[in-house]
């Protein structure tokens, strides 16, 4: 699992990006990943642990979000 902070968010489009705490490139996150774990939304500055899943199209996205205090 990785840990990151929401650095960009477009609620109108339903996605954002998490910046990993250990460095590296930002990770795409879709609002459906938040809904899948019972969260209504994401907010800038929210901190999460998450897994990376590679879709059939080869793109990576954050899944299994766990919000940290």
N, C-alpha and C positions, 0 to 999 in steps of 0.2 A: 504494500500500500504506500501511496505517496501522501504528502500533506501539502496543501496549498491554500491560497487566498484568492477570492474572487476579485479580479483586477479590472475586468470589463464585463458589462452586462447590458443586453438589449432585451428588456422584457417584452417589447412590442414584437420582436422577432423570435423570442423564446430561446435565446442562447446566451452564453457568455464564455469567459476564459478564466481558468485558474492558473495562477503563477505558482509553480512548485517552490517550496521553501529551500530545497537543496539545489536550486539553480536549474538551468536548462530552459527549454522553450515552454511557452504557455500551453495549457491543455484545454481543448474545446469541451464545453459541458452544455448539454441540452436540458431545457427545463423538465423534460420528461424523466430525466435521471433523478431530479429532485422529487418529482411526484411519485416515482417508484418507491421511494423510501419514506413517504408520508409528509414531505415538506411541500408547502404551498408555493413557495417562491425562493429565490436567491437574492442576496443583497450584496452590494459592494462592501468589501472588507470581511465578509463571512469567511471563516476558516474551516476547512474540511480535510478529512482523510478520504482517499478514493483509490479505486483501481482504474487502470487503463484498459479499454476494450478496443480491438481493431475491427472495424466494420468490414463487410464484404467488399466495399469500394476501396479498402486500404487505409481509410482515415481513422485516426485514433480519437477516442472521446473518453471523458471521465464518467465512471459508473460506480455504483455501490457507495454513494456519498454518505459520510457520517459527519454531522456538524459538530465542531469542537467549540467549547466555551471560550 
